[in-house]
Amino acid sequence: MELIRTPQAELADLIERTLKRNGFQVDRHEDEGQFVLGVPDAEQYPHARQLTAELIADLKRGQGQQPVEPLTGQPQPLLSGGWLASMGWVTRIGLVLCVAIFLTPCLLGDGIYRALLFPASLEGLTRQPWRLITPMLLHFSLLHIIFNLLWWSDLGRLIERHQSSAQLLLVTLVTAAVSNVAQFLYSGPMFGGLSGVVYGLLGYLWIFGRLNPGAGFALRRQIVVFMLAWMAICFVGLSDVVANAAHLAGLVSGCLLGGIFGMLRRSQKSGAV
């Protein structure tokens, strides 16, 4: 019977050692990057569950200066290893590509930007399909790229660390495609930026975390409220300068993906128990 699942090997080791010292037989395995601990004896389960809960409560009270993940509030020792070092390869490549492309107008002119913009018509995607995705790499001001990359690095890192690089890549490509098409239909091809994807990652983590609160990376309510409030403000007061259609479409597509994969995760967990 499952007691806890956590992405932190150190926490899993500590709980396993504590349970064994107290006479419990412990089963341990990995599932989608999570360390899963359980006890095979149903009679021992309530006591083991109580001991595990008390241990976690003691750890939370004694966190002190331990680094925590700002978006979830969960202890994240990996953050102490450095901002860039804590990213997976998808998060890192996305960040580097955006920065490199942002600098190209100063070095090479606007040719690369023109090649990566959404085409003038949907038919153009049949000849240049990469343009369905590449507008997410384009940014038009320093504030624009800084805002987007800070959110990308934090949200992308959560998915890549707790799930996988492939999962982050999938969610990124789907939400980029949906948000780019929506913005094109709303305003035409002259747009760019990661913000549609950022809202997609937000929606994905929000819904997935609500469906699987034990996964350990549910977003804090304040973060979700802030981002939804910012989107509403942009719709009301910044409709001419912000890609609002991309934000909304990215959020909705991300929520749908979070619901799909969240329900799959719940069904797998129920089947395992």
N, C-alpha and C positions, 0 to 999 in steps of 0.2 A: 504494500500500500504506500502510495507516494506521500512523502512528507514535505519536500521542497524541491524547487528547481531554481538554479541560479547560474548566471554566466561567469561568476567569480570562483575560480578554482580554489583560492585561498579560503573563502567562506565555506565551500563544500568540504575541504579538508578538515577545517576546524570542527564543523558540525559532526562529520563522520567520526573523528577521533573522540569527541565528547560522548557521543552515543555509545561507542564501543567500550569506552572506559566505564560506562554505567551499565554494562551488561547486555546491550541490545545487539542483535544481529542486523547488519546494515547491507542493503542492496544499493549498488551505485552503477549508473551508466550515463552515457551522453546522448542527448537528443537535440538535434538542430543547434548545436553550439551551446546547449545548456547542460549543466551537471545536475542529474536527477538523483535524489536520495530517497530511499524508502525502507520500510521494515516489512519482512514477509509474514510476521506473526500478528494477526489481527488483535489479539489480546494485548500485545505490547504497544499497539499503535497510539492509543490516547495518551499514555505516559510519554512516549517518544515525541509525540506532537507537542505536548506541553513543554517538555525540556527544550525542544528546538525553538519554540516561540520565546521562551525565557532567555535563551542564549542570544537570539537576535535582538531582543529588547535591550539586553545588557550592552551589546555591541553598539546599538544606536545611541544609548545614553553616554557611552564612552567615546564617541567619535572625536570630540574635541576639534582639532584642526585637520582632521582627515578630509582630503578633497572629495567633493561631491559633484555629481553631474548636474549642472545648473538647470537643465530642462526637465529633469525627473526628480531631483532631490535625492537620488539613490547614491550610496557610497560607490565611488569609482576610482580605485587606486591607480588605474592606468592613466588618469589625468595628470598625475604627478610626473609622468614620464615625458611631458612636453606636448604642446598643442599639435604640432605637425606629426610627431611620432605616434600619437594615439589614433591617427586616422588610418583607415584601410586604403587599399590601392584605388578603388573607385572614387572615393571622396577626394583623395589627393590629386588624381588625374583631372577630375573636374575642376578643382581649384586652379591647378597650373594652367590648364587650357584656357580658362576664362581670363586669367591675368595675361597670358601670352597674347591672346587675340586682342585684348583691350589695348595693348601697346602697339599693335601693328600699324594703326593709322599714322603714328608718329614716325615709324621706321620705314614703312612700305607703301604708304598711301591707303586708300579706302578699298582696294581691290578685294581683299579677303573679306571685308564686311559685306560687300556686294555679293560675293559668292556664297555667303552663308545665310543671307536673308531669306525669309519665306518667299517663294516665287509669286509672280504677279497673278497667277491663277492656279487653281487646284490641279489643272491638267499639267502644269509645269512639274509637279511632283513625279510624274511618270518618267521624265527625262533626268531629273535631279532629285532623287528621293531623299538624299541626306538633308535637304532643306526643310523637311518635316520636323527635324530634331534640332538642327544647328542654330536656329535663332536663340535658343537658351544660352548660347555661349557669348552673345553680343551684349555689351553694356555701353552706355552713352554718357556716363559721368562717373567721377570718382566716388561720389556718395552712393550712386546706384550699385556699383560693383561691390563696394565694401559691405553695404547692407545685405545684399544677396549672398555673398560668400560667407559671411559670418553665420547666417542661418543655414546655408548649405553644409558648412563644415560640421556644425553641431547636430543637425537633424540627420544628415547622411551618416555621420559617425555612429549614431545610435543604431540605425538599421544594420550597418555593416558589422558592428561589433556583436550585437545580440542575435542577428540572424545570419546574413552572409553577404559577400560582395555581389553575388549573382542576384540576390533579392533586391539590393539597392539599385543595381543596374536595371532590372526589370521595372521597378516602380518609377525610376527616373525616365526611362524611355517612353513608357506608357503615358505618364502625366505630361511629359514634354510634348508628345504628339497631340494629345487631346487639347491642352491649353493653347498650343500654337495655332491649331485649326480654329479654335473658338475665337481667338484674338484676330485672326485673319478675316473671318466672316464678319466680325464686329467693326474692324477699323481698317482693313487692308494690310499690305505686307510690311509696312514700315514700323516694326516693333522688334524688341529683343529683350533678353534678360532671363535670369534663372528664377524669377519670382513665381511663375506658374508652377515650376517644379518644387520650389520651396513650400508653396501651399499644398502641393500634392503630397510631399513627405509629411507635412504637418497632419493632413487628414488621415494618411495611412497610419501613422503612429498613434494618433488620437483614438481612432476606432479600434485598431488592433489591441491597444492597451486596455480599452474599456471591455473588450470581449475576453481578454486574457490578463486580468489584473495580477496574476501570479508570475507573469513573464518577466517582471522586474524593470520594465522601461516605459511604463505609462507616463505620458506627459503631465506635468503639473497643470492644474486647472487654470492658474494665473497666466501661463504661457498661451494656452488655447484662447482664453478670453481676450488677451492683448492682441493676438494676431487677427482674430475675427473682428475686433473693434477697429483695428487699423484698416482692414479691408473695407469695412463699412464707411470709414472716414474717407477713404480714397474714392469710393463710389459717389459720395456726396460732394466732396470738395476738390478732388483732383482727377476728375474724369477725363480731362483733356491731356494729361501728362502721364498717367499710370495705366498699365495694361490690366484694367479691371476684369475684362472677360477672361483673360488668361488666369488671373487669380482665382476666380470663381470656378472655372472649368477644372483647373488643377486641383483645387480643394475637393470638388465633388468626385473627380476620378480617383483621387487618393483615398477618400473615404470609402468608395466602393471597393477598391483593392484591399484596404484594411479590413472591411467586412468579410470579403471572400476568404482571404488568407486567415483572418481571425477565426472564422467559423471552421475552416479546415483544421486549424490548430486545436480548437476545442474538441472537435470530433475525434482527432487522433489521440488527444489526452484522455478522453472518456473511454476510447477503445483500449488504451493501455492499462487503465485502471480496471 
